Amino acid sequence: MPAPRDPHAGPPASEDGPVRRARWVDTAHDVEPPAPEPPPAPEPLVPDDDAPSPSAAAPSSASAASAVFAVRMGMTWRTAWRGLAFGILMLASAGFVAGGLMRGGFGVGSLAFIVLGAVGLAAFGGGFVAAVGGPLARRPVLELTNEGARRPARWPLPRSRDRVLPWTDVTALAALRRGVTGTKRGEQDYLVFLGTDALVELARTAERPALIAFTLADVPATTPGMPEATRWCFGVEPGWDTTLPVLVKEIRRRRTVPVVDRRTR
């Protein structure tokens, strides 16, 4: 009978020597993660090098379309959710009014319910109409004619309050990009109508963080023509019925101007 083995002894020896325990090597953390894919390049606009100089900007030939080109905002999920939120708040306000009337409509408590409900109906009703009425009315956010660019007044304001920018006051266009990839709002493209050579030079040479001034209406003007440029800055929304390259093409059919594309550089 073999002698009992000591439990505290090491592994049994073999003829070739002591048995070595296998050493497991964790190589999972030694593998480098794949490099993130670069974001897709935006659809090119008119190449800046091939565009004419600002001083050479001139109306296009007779081949330009005489019809009005309109950019409209369609119904989006964001607009639908805003309308739904305002609708729920309107129902809650109506409940306040109904509660005050059911209590007789007299007394401090009933009157407070009725007044609060009426204020809520007016405020949230206006928000609902502004959120849903604009896309349903199909009023353009930008119109292009042979005479110039027109920025229609926000619905339900009358069209008499539209703003018009003659083509003779447009020196160049600037395409900008603002935002951070991966955030809730992400990145958004902007199109700016530039009216002076100083603004064109600023759009060409300024650092990208400084270009945000073109998209903010409340930034102090440091360059001649900057307030007018901020008023004629359009954020390209996902709900638009056209794209930025198509819009630039339609503008250049009516006014041959250079395009400074600073979306990626």
Helices and strands as residue ranges (DSSP letters): E 13-14, E 17-18, G 28-30, G 54-56, E 58-59, E 69-72, H 77-102, H 108-137, E 140-144, E 148-151, G 159-161, E 163-166, G 167-169, E 172-179, E 187-194, H 197-205, G 208-215, H 226-231, E 233-235, H 244-254, E 255-256, E 259-261
